[in-house]
Each structure stands twice: as structure tokens, then as C-alpha cells.
Amino acid sequence: MSQKFKKLQNQNDNSTAYGKWFATAVYDQHFITTEELAEFIQTQASVKKSDIKAVLDELGSAMKHFFELGQKVKLDGIGIFKVGFSSIGTNKKEDCGAQNITTRRVLFQPETERVVVGQEKKDGKVKQKFVVVKTLVKDVVFEETYDTALKPEAESGEGGNG
């Protein structure tokens, strides 16, 4: 399988990128549910689906608990989750408080790793060239499609991009 994309031309004549072509992600119309995730994990591990589902069901409330304590949550192989928010500015320090917080969100920072892409010798020392890659998407394969939205294979009945 691969992440599908389509080519779109920037039509915003106010943009410095006007007329340029960009690859744009195309997603399946179906969201993977906790049930489906547990089913998949069960095939990859020696744990029953019901146990996996129970853990995944508790993950949200566990994360909320630690967010309320001002903690960040790091899931190995996935990344770091933390609370972010916006607030209304005030002229006086004493007027600034929780009542000024307007938007709450969860911020996600994917786990990264350094991948060596080459090396060179300079002044008798070996200097490595590397890139930082997101662990979750490091090996994702990309493939062009002409569909604007993908249909799940089971639902489309066509066994493909349908």
C-alpha cells in the first residue's frame, strides 16, 4: 500500500507560488476506528484484541489526566503530545488569567531520528551528512492517483482506488 497524492496547480494569483504544481495528499474516506486498530495490532502481537481495545479505550482518559497535571505524553515510536492554547491579551498582568484562554488543542510532535545520508573527510576528520526524518512516515511509499478521495477496498467492491 502507499500514500496516494494528486497534482494540483496553485490558482491563487496573490500567491508567490501562483501557477506552480504541488503534490497534495489524498485520503481514504474511512477513519480507522479503535476496533480496527485493535484488530490489526492483534495480528502483530501476542495480545488479544479485547485487551488491546481496553488499553486504547483508556489511552484518551490517561492522556487527559496527565495533560491536566501539565505533563507531556511521549509514546515511543509515535511522538510527543502536549496541550496548547491561545489566549486574549490584556493590558494589565492582574487581568490575565484562565478566563482569557480561548482555544484549546493537542499539539503533536512526531518522533524523529537522524539518518546518515553520506559522509566526507575534511581536515582529517570524517563528517557525516544526515537528515532528520519522522519515524512514523520514514518508510511511507507515495503513489500518484487521480481520485479526489479514496474509498476503502471493502466498501468500494472494486478492490482498488475505486
N, C-alpha and C positions, 0 to 999 in steps of 0.2 A: 504494500500500500504506500501511498505517497500523499503529501500535502498538495492539493490542487491550487492552481492560480490561473488567472486570466490576465490578458494585457489590456490596460485602459490608458487612453490618452488624456492628459490634463487639458480640460476645456476652459479653465478659469483664466481669462485674458488679463486679470490683475496679478497673476502669479508669475514669478520669475521662471517657473518650470512649465509655462504655457507651451502646449504642443508636444511636450515630451511624453514618452511612453513609460509606464510603470507596471510592474507585476503586482497584482492585487490578490490577496488570499480569497479562496472560495471555500466555504464551509458547508458541511452536511447540514441538512435541516433538522436533524435529530440531535438532541442533547443526550449524552451518556448519563444514565441515572446511577444512583448508588447501587442499586440492584445489579445492573450490568457491570459496573466496575468490580463489585464483589465477585461476580461470576467469572470475570476474566482473571482476577488475582488468584482465585481458587485454582485455576488451571496452571498457574505459575508457581504455586507454593503448596506446602503440605498442610494447609489450614482450610477448614470447612468454610463454605460461603456464608453460612449463618454467623460464624464468628467474625469473619471479615466485615460483614454488613453491620454487625453490632458495633465494631470499633469505628467504622466510618460514620455511623449514625451519631456516635458520641464525639467525634472529632470537632464538629462545629461548636458544641457547647463547651468543650475543653478549651478551644482556641478563644472563645469569648471570655471565659474565666481568666485566662492569662492576659488578654488584652485589657480587661478591667483592672488588672494589677500593674499595668504599664509595661508589660513584658512583650518581647518579640518572640515569635514561634518559628523555630528552624526545623524543617523537615528534610532530613538527609536525602540527597538525590533530587530534591524538588526546589527548595529555596526558603527564603525568609518572608514571613508575613508580619505586618505590624499595622497599628491604627494610624490613620492620617486624618486630618480635618482642616477645614477653613474656618476663619472667624472674621467678624466685623471689627474693624479698627475703632479705637476710642481715643479721645484727646487726653484723657487722664488715666493714669495707671490704676487708680482705685475703681474706675468704671469698667475695667476689663475683667471678665470672668467667664465662667462656663456658659452663662446666658448668651454670650457673644458667639459661641460656636454654632456654625450654620450647616456645614456639610460634613458628614462622617463617611469614611471609606476605609477599605482594607487595601493597604499597599503591599505589593508583591515584588520581591527581588529574587529572580531565579538564581539558583546555584550556578556558579561558573567555575571553569578550570582553565589553566593555561595549557595550550597545546603548542609544542615546538614545531615550527614550520621551516626551520633552516638554521644554519649556523655559519659563522665566518670567523676567521682568525684575524685578529687585529692587535698589533703590538705584542705578539707572542701569547696572547690570551684568546680563548675561544669565547665568542659572544653569540648567544643564542637569539634567534628571532622567534617570537611567539605571538599567538593571538589568544585573546580571551574568548571562550565560547560558552554559551549557555548549555549546561549539562543536559537539560531536558530535550533540547532540539538539535544537539550536536550532530546526530546521525540521521536527521529527518531528510527524506528524499523529496524533491519537488518535481511536479509534472504539470504541464500546461493543460488546461481544459477549456471548453467553450461553453460549458454550463454556467449559469449565473448562481445556481445553488444546487448542491449535490443532494440526491435522495439516497437514503440508506438502501443497501442492496436488498435486504429482506422485504422492505416496503415497496420498492420500485418494481420488483418482479422481473427486472431486466438483467440483473447480475452485474451491473457496471455503473457508469456515471449517470445512466438513465435519463 
